[in-house]
């Protein structure tokens, strides 16, 4: 899944995909391509703005990104 071919980076991508599928209910069959796109956009937005991460000192990714700036 990564361009660099680093196995560790693939683990991170797989973890994020698993969270999106299971915690944000993206592991379902959608009625249309548009319905799937909208659900994916909402899931990613929620992942970045609502879900605190241990690796970000329990901040959301959006909060952690603001701290870095």
Backbone as ProteinMPNN parsed JSONL, in Angstrom:
{"seq_chain_A": "XXXXXXXXXXXXXXXXXXXXXXXXXXXXXXXXXXXXXXXXXXXXXXXXXXXXXXXXXXXXXXXXXXXXX", "coords_chain_A": {"N_chain_A": [[0.805, -1.201, 0.0], [2.12, 1.13, 0.246], [4.303, 3.539, -1.29], [7.038, 3.431, -0.876], [7.649, 0.865, -0.143], [8.174, 0.009, 2.405], [7.742, -2.188, 5.031], [6.825, -1.533, 7.625], [5.397, 0.847, 7.217], [3.249, -0.138, 5.78], [1.899, -1.57, 7.749], [0.898, 0.48, 9.339], [-0.872, 1.725, 7.523], [-2.674, -0.397, 7.149], [-3.711, -0.603, 9.729], [-5.062, 1.847, 10.008], [-6.967, 1.519, 7.956], [-8.387, -0.657, 9.051], [-9.487, 0.517, 11.369], [-11.139, 2.459, 10.186], [-12.915, 0.782, 8.799], [-14.12, -0.803, 10.848], [-14.683, 0.766, 13.216], [-15.919, 2.977, 12.134], [-17.826, 1.976, 10.521], [-17.439, 1.226, 7.802], [-17.302, -1.178, 6.619], [-19.246, -2.417, 4.928], [-21.803, -3.197, 2.495], [-22.508, -0.925, 0.047], [-25.203, 0.94, -1.448], [-24.72, 2.436, -3.692], [-22.086, 3.896, -5.676], [-21.721, 6.591, -5.067], [-22.896, 6.751, -2.513], [-21.051, 5.226, -1.084], [-18.713, 6.8, -1.41], [-19.475, 9.148, -0.003], [-19.812, 8.104, 2.587], [-17.21, 7.252, 3.128], [-15.796, 9.702, 3.047], [-17.003, 10.966, 5.253], [-16.274, 9.161, 7.291], [-13.445, 9.401, 7.288], [-13.198, 12.113, 7.912], [-14.335, 12.104, 10.501], [-12.526, 10.368, 11.765], [-10.235, 11.953, 11.759], [-11.017, 14.177, 13.241], [-12.561, 13.532, 15.499], [-11.683, 11.237, 16.869], [-9.528, 10.486, 19.406], [-6.025, 9.703, 19.574], [-3.705, 7.416, 20.885], [-1.045, 7.515, 20.072], [-0.769, 10.157, 19.477], [-0.62, 11.552, 21.814], [-3.146, 11.375, 22.921], [-4.64, 13.217, 21.491], [-6.727, 14.343, 18.794], [-5.992, 13.581, 15.331], [-6.217, 16.001, 13.867], [-5.988, 17.95, 15.895], [-3.411, 17.354, 16.819], [-1.919, 17.967, 14.557], [-2.262, 20.73, 14.436], [-0.864, 21.503, 16.711], [1.746, 20.989, 15.966], [2.34, 22.998, 14.158]], "CA_chain_A": [[0.0, 0.0, 0.0], [2.968, 2.32, 0.291], [5.195, 3.691, -2.436], [8.429, 3.15, -0.539], [7.836, -0.562, 0.07], [8.549, -0.266, 3.786], [6.731, -3.03, 5.685], [6.256, -0.826, 8.769], [4.407, 1.797, 6.711], [2.072, -0.908, 5.398], [1.18, -1.882, 8.983], [0.166, 1.688, 9.729], [-1.985, 1.865, 6.586], [-3.643, -1.445, 7.443], [-4.358, -0.249, 10.994], [-6.015, 2.924, 9.718], [-8.065, 0.906, 7.202], [-9.185, -1.448, 9.983], [-10.257, 1.442, 12.204], [-12.208, 3.035, 9.358], [-13.907, -0.255, 8.496], [-14.841, -1.341, 11.993], [-15.189, 1.788, 14.127], [-16.732, 3.949, 11.404], [-18.805, 1.184, 9.771], [-17.229, 1.246, 6.357], [-17.192, -2.562, 6.158], [-20.591, -2.803, 4.51], [-22.088, -3.058, 1.069], [-23.238, 0.316, -0.193], [-26.17, 0.871, -2.547], [-24.181, 3.088, -4.883], [-20.722, 4.433, -5.571], [-21.826, 7.886, -4.389], [-23.139, 6.488, -1.097], [-19.77, 4.776, -0.541], [-17.827, 7.97, -1.331], [-19.916, 10.022, 1.078], [-19.518, 7.421, 3.847], [-15.754, 7.276, 3.3], [-15.436, 11.076, 3.406], [-17.456, 11.198, 6.626], [-15.437, 8.348, 8.169], [-12.112, 10.006, 7.384], [-13.354, 13.374, 8.643], [-14.52, 11.747, 11.911], [-11.257, 9.802, 12.233], [-9.284, 13.045, 11.958], [-11.486, 15.251, 14.121], [-13.274, 13.072, 16.69], [-11.083, 10.081, 17.533], [-8.186, 10.708, 19.959], [-5.072, 8.624, 19.313], [-2.662, 7.262, 21.887], [0.235, 7.939, 19.49], [-0.785, 11.63, 19.381], [-0.851, 12.033, 23.186], [-4.602, 11.402, 23.081], [-5.255, 14.281, 20.698], [-7.154, 13.875, 17.473], [-4.975, 13.944, 14.34], [-6.328, 17.434, 13.543], [-5.409, 18.719, 17.015], [-1.966, 17.119, 16.834], [-1.344, 18.702, 13.437], [-2.25, 22.152, 14.814], [0.185, 21.685, 17.716], [3.026, 20.952, 15.252], [2.552, 24.221, 13.361]], "C_chain_A": [[0.846, 1.262, 0.0], [3.889, 2.347, -0.913], [6.623, 3.244, -2.127], [8.694, 1.669, -0.313], [8.268, -0.931, 1.469], [7.423, -1.025, 4.484], [6.067, -2.319, 6.852], [5.175, 0.158, 8.319], [3.127, 1.067, 6.304], [1.256, -1.272, 6.637], [0.347, -0.692, 9.438], [-1.053, 1.869, 8.827], [-3.067, 0.83, 6.87], [-4.385, -1.153, 8.747], [-5.412, 0.829, 10.772], [-7.215, 2.356, 8.95], [-8.976, 0.097, 8.121], [-10.05, -0.579, 10.875], [-11.421, 2.027, 11.404], [-13.304, 2.007, 9.085], [-14.754, -0.614, 9.705], [-15.415, -0.275, 12.92], [-16.116, 2.786, 13.425], [-17.641, 3.28, 10.379], [-18.667, 1.278, 8.254], [-17.058, -0.161, 5.793], [-18.572, -3.104, 5.791], [-20.722, -2.681, 2.998], [-22.953, -1.804, 0.904], [-24.132, 0.172, -1.413], [-25.628, 1.478, -3.835], [-22.749, 3.562, -4.607], [-20.738, 5.75, -4.807], [-22.06, 7.7, -2.896], [-21.835, 6.052, -0.417], [-18.813, 5.952, -0.39], [-18.194, 8.892, -0.174], [-19.606, 9.404, 2.445], [-18.021, 7.445, 4.144], [-15.29, 8.672, 3.708], [-15.812, 11.376, 4.854], [-16.588, 10.419, 7.609], [-14.065, 8.946, 8.365], [-12.173, 11.316, 8.155], [-13.513, 13.092, 10.15], [-13.242, 11.187, 12.515], [-10.282, 10.926, 12.585], [-9.718, 14.068, 13.003], [-12.124, 14.778, 15.421], [-12.539, 12.017, 17.503], [-9.687, 10.41, 18.057], [-7.305, 9.475, 19.737], [-4.001, 8.608, 20.392], [-1.326, 7.783, 21.351], [0.336, 9.453, 19.322], [-1.042, 12.252, 20.755], [-2.336, 12.267, 23.45], [-5.255, 12.663, 22.515], [-5.82, 13.645, 19.444], [-6.039, 14.222, 16.474], [-5.027, 15.437, 13.982], [-5.721, 18.3, 14.641], [-3.894, 18.571, 17.03], [-1.285, 17.883, 15.714], [-1.261, 20.202, 13.758], [-1.15, 22.444, 15.814], [1.542, 21.762, 17.039], [3.337, 22.262, 14.553], [3.132, 25.336, 14.145]], "O_chain_A": [[0.326, 2.355, -0.226], [4.215, 1.307, -1.485], [7.329, 2.741, -3.001], [9.852, 1.252, -0.291], [8.687, -2.064, 1.709], [6.284, -0.558, 4.523], [4.864, -2.477, 7.06], [4.144, 0.284, 8.98], [2.032, 1.605, 6.47], [0.027, -1.279, 6.573], [-0.791, -0.859, 9.876], [-2.15, 2.138, 9.317], [-4.254, 1.152, 6.836], [-5.579, -1.435, 8.848], [-6.525, 0.732, 11.288], [-8.358, 2.683, 9.268], [-10.199, 0.155, 7.989], [-11.216, -0.895, 11.113], [-12.551, 2.082, 11.89], [-14.49, 2.334, 9.136], [-15.976, -0.718, 9.598], [-16.552, -0.417, 13.371], [-16.997, 3.37, 14.057], [-18.164, 3.938, 9.479], [-19.655, 1.395, 7.529], [-16.71, -0.323, 4.623], [-18.997, -4.139, 6.303], [-19.854, -2.128, 2.323], [-23.993, -1.658, 1.547], [-23.85, -0.627, -2.307], [-26.024, 1.085, -4.933], [-22.29, 3.613, -3.466], [-19.856, 5.997, -3.984], [-21.475, 8.424, -2.091], [-21.554, 6.469, 0.706], [-18.167, 6.091, 0.649], [-17.318, 9.361, 0.552], [-19.182, 10.111, 3.36], [-17.618, 7.637, 5.291], [-14.475, 8.809, 4.621], [-15.029, 11.972, 5.594], [-16.203, 10.953, 8.649], [-13.566, 8.996, 9.49], [-11.292, 11.598, 8.967], [-12.896, 13.765, 10.975], [-12.91, 11.499, 13.658], [-9.584, 10.851, 13.596], [-8.877, 14.751, 13.588], [-12.219, 15.56, 16.367], [-12.752, 11.915, 18.711], [-8.759, 10.596, 17.27], [-7.795, 8.346, 19.717], [-3.46, 9.649, 20.765], [-0.565, 8.416, 22.082], [1.418, 9.973, 19.053], [-1.609, 13.34, 20.854], [-2.723, 13.229, 24.113], [-6.291, 13.113, 23.004], [-5.436, 12.536, 19.074], [-5.217, 15.091, 16.765], [-3.982, 16.066, 13.814], [-5.021, 19.271, 14.354], [-3.174, 19.549, 17.231], [-0.183, 18.397, 15.901], [-0.291, 20.863, 13.387], [-0.556, 23.522, 15.779], [2.408, 22.517, 17.482], [4.509, 22.596, 14.376], [3.361, 26.417, 13.603]]}, "name": "protein", "num_of_chains": 1, "seq": "XXXXXXXXXXXXXXXXXXXXXXXXXXXXXXXXXXXXXXXXXXXXXXXXXXXXXXXXXXXXXXXXXXXXX"}
